[in-house]
Amino acid sequence: MVDKKRATWEANAAANAAALSDGCLRLVVLGEPASKGNSRRLVPNPRTGRTMSIKSEKAIEYVKSLGHQVPKINPLLTGDLVFHCVIYYASRRPDLDESLIMDGLQKRIYQNDRQLKEKHVFWRLDRINPRAEITLWPSSQPELALNWPLATYAVMLPRKATQ
């Protein structure tokens, strides 16, 4: 199972490596992101014995899978960016939370998530193929926003989820 998952990640990484077009960067990250706020756990600090908060196993695994699927670009995107993200969850339970995705793209796609000056984030259901579809473009080029709706509105339309 691990080899199959790794092969899927590697195939997705290859597709993501060639995803820069029209001044937009389009990525797909397979898997369901954990909610950053709800995915912390309390553990004792081994040095001090005091309680500390760390990411859950699900959050750690998602960040690791994102690292395998999204290649580092060189040079990193600079300047202010627009972040458009459609997150497909496997169930209706999770909250919409893009923060793990934005954190995971730091130092891989852009220097810091403070560069994201505009966000469009959508929650969708896909029980078979949970994923995040991400598009980034410079906020100095608002005309690029005209390019993404035609491609993304089709996937944003409500679909009957398969069980």
C-alpha positions in Angstrom: 0.0 0.0 0.0 2.8 2.4 0.9 4.5 1.8 -2.5 1.2 2.4 -4.4 0.7 5.7 -2.4 4.3 6.8 -3.1 3.9 6.0 -6.8 0.7 8.1 -6.9 2.5 11.0 -5.1 5.4 10.8 -7.5 3.1 10.9 -10.6 1.3 13.8 -9.1 4.6 15.6 -8.4 5.6 15.2 -12.0 2.2 16.7 -13.1 2.6 19.6 -10.6 6.2 20.3 -11.8 4.8 21.2 -15.2 1.8 23.2 -13.9 3.0 26.8 -14.5 1.1 28.4 -17.4 -0.5 31.6 -18.4 1.2 33.3 -15.4 -0.7 31.1 -13.1 0.6 28.2 -11.1 -1.9 25.3 -10.8 -1.3 22.4 -8.4 -3.2 19.4 -7.2 -2.4 17.9 -3.8 -4.0 14.5 -3.2 -5.4 13.6 0.2 -7.5 15.3 2.8 -6.0 18.1 4.8 -6.5 18.2 8.5 -7.9 21.3 10.2 -4.9 23.1 11.7 -6.9 24.4 14.6 -8.6 21.1 15.5 -5.6 18.9 14.7 -3.3 19.6 17.7 -2.6 17.3 20.5 -1.1 17.8 23.9 2.0 15.9 24.8 4.6 16.3 27.6 7.9 18.0 26.7 10.6 15.3 27.2 13.1 17.9 28.5 10.9 20.0 30.8 7.9 17.8 31.6 5.6 20.7 30.7 2.7 20.1 28.4 3.1 21.3 24.8 0.9 21.4 21.7 2.0 19.6 18.5 0.4 18.7 15.2 -1.7 15.6 15.1 -0.5 12.5 13.2 -3.0 13.3 10.4 -1.6 16.8 10.0 2.0 15.6 10.0 1.2 12.9 7.4 -0.6 15.5 5.2 2.3 17.9 5.3 4.7 15.1 4.5 2.6 14.0 1.5 2.3 17.6 0.3 6.1 17.8 0.4 6.3 14.6 -1.8 3.8 15.9 -4.3 4.8 19.6 -4.7 8.3 20.1 -6.0 10.2 23.1 -4.9 10.4 25.8 -7.6 13.4 28.0 -8.1 13.1 30.9 -7.9 10.2 31.0 -5.5 7.2 33.2 -6.4 7.8 36.7 -5.2 5.5 39.6 -4.5 1.8 39.6 -3.5 -0.2 36.6 -4.6 -3.8 35.5 -5.1 -4.6 32.0 -3.6 -7.5 30.1 -5.1 -8.2 26.7 -3.5 -10.9 24.1 -3.9 -10.6 21.5 -1.2 -12.4 18.2 -1.8 -13.1 16.3 1.5 -13.9 12.6 1.8 -16.8 13.3 4.2 -19.0 16.2 5.4 -17.4 16.3 8.8 -14.2 18.4 8.3 -14.2 22.2 8.7 -12.9 24.2 5.7 -9.3 25.0 6.6 -6.6 25.8 4.1 -3.9 26.8 6.6 -1.9 23.5 6.4 -1.9 23.8 2.6 -0.6 27.4 2.8 2.0 26.5 5.4 3.1 23.5 3.3 3.6 25.6 0.2 6.0 28.0 2.1 9.6 27.6 1.0 8.4 25.3 -1.8 6.3 27.7 -4.0 6.6 31.1 -2.2 8.8 32.4 0.6 6.0 33.1 3.1 2.2 32.8 3.3 2.1 36.5 4.2 2.5 37.0 0.4 -1.1 35.8 0.0 -3.1 39.0 -0.1 -6.3 37.5 -1.5 -7.8 34.1 -0.9 -10.7 32.2 -2.6 -11.3 29.0 -0.7 -14.1 26.5 -1.4 -15.3 23.3 0.4 -16.4 20.4 -1.8 -17.2 16.7 -1.3 -15.5 13.9 -3.1 -15.7 10.6 -1.2 -13.5 8.8 -3.7 -10.7 11.3 -4.4 -10.1 13.9 -1.6 -7.7 16.6 -2.8 -6.9 20.2 -3.0 -6.8 22.1 -6.3 -4.7 25.2 -6.0 -4.1 28.1 -8.3 -1.8 31.0 -7.6 -1.2 34.2 -9.6 0.3 37.6 -8.9 -2.2 40.1 -7.4 -0.6 42.7 -9.7 -2.2 40.9 -12.6 -5.9 40.8 -11.9 -6.6 40.0 -15.6 -5.3 36.5 -14.9 -8.4 36.0 -12.7 -10.4 35.9 -15.9 -8.5 32.7 -16.9 -9.4 30.6 -13.9 -13.2 30.7 -13.6 -13.8 28.9 -16.9 -11.5 26.1 -15.7 -12.6 25.9 -12.1 -16.3 26.7 -12.1 -17.0 23.4 -13.8 -15.4 21.5 -10.9 -17.1 23.8 -8.3 -20.6 22.9 -9.5 -22.4 20.6 -7.0 -22.1 17.0 -8.0 -23.9 14.0 -6.7 -21.3 12.3 -4.4 -20.7 8.6 -4.9 -20.8 6.5 -1.8 
